[in-house]
Amino acid sequence: MRFALAGRSGFRHPAANTIAALGLIAGIAAAGPALAQSQPFPMDKAQAAAPAKPATPPSAGQIKLANELLVANGEASAFDALIPGVIEQAANSFVQANPDLIRDLRDVAKSMIPQYENRRAEITAILAQTYAAQFSEAELTELLTFYRSPVGVKLVQRRQELLDEGLRGIQTWSAKFSREMEARVREEMKKRGFTI
């Protein structure tokens, strides 16, 4: 997937983290039935006996507002690299068995991307359905009001910058914390008579 998401400078596309997260979610979902069978904490009798509540499908108004929200909060475009990425990944899956065809496979992938760009609407529809199922029309309107406000627009415009800067800070902190923990482990091992 790196081929699909890396830009000219080699940095990952902003949607790369989202796509990686989707892969993680898919893995968790696949493991769900196995995890459900081996619950580490038994449910109480009331939980076990309670029937599942049927979900009310979202209204057309909720779906409309959710679509508007996805545009306002920037999430509608967050998956722009997903379709090209999936197509390129599909083509790259044939490279190992056909290494001499790598250039042709990449050309085929590149030529296919425009044919499937219109499928992006399906991704947005899935996201809109998800938002509409979780938020009422009033809540979606409130969210839209925020994201259309000057501070909401600023948040969307600076989101990637904020995430990048935050990640750099966390990486610096993590390196410092790691050194601190190495020193503590050495200290504890020394108490046990080991020098490491």
C-alpha positions, 0 to 999 in steps of 0.5 A: 500500500505504500506505493499507492499512498506515498507522495513524490516526497516519500511522505504518506498521504494524509489518508494513509493513517485512515486506511491503515486504521480501516485495515486494523478495524477489519482485522478486529471485526474478523476476530470478533466472533472468536473474541465473543466466544471467549469473553474474559468477563461473564455478563450479569444475568440481566445483560444476558437475558436482555433482548437486543434493541432493534435499530431504527433506520436513520431518516432521510433528513439525518442522511442528508445532514450527515452527508453535509457534515462529512463535507464540512468536517473534511471526512468526505475527502479523507478517503480520496486515496482509498480507491487508487490504493485498493486498485494499485494494491490489487495490481501489486498482488500479482507482482511476486508471481510475475516480477517481469510484469511490474511496469505493465501491472502499474500501468494497468492500475493507473489506467483503471483508477479514473474508471472507478473514481465515481465509486467514492460516493459509496464510501461517503454513503457508508460514512453518512449512514454511520453518522446518521445512525449515531446522531439525531437530526438536531445533533447533526445540525449542531455539529454542522453549525460548529464545522461551518463556524470560523473555529470549525473551519480552522480546525478542519484546515489545520487538522493534519498540521495539528496531528503531525505536530502532536505526533512529533511531540509524542515521538519525542516524549516516547523516546525520552520515556523509553530511555527513562524506563531502560535506566529503571530496568537496569536499576531493578536488575542490579538490585537482583544482582544482574548488571545489564 
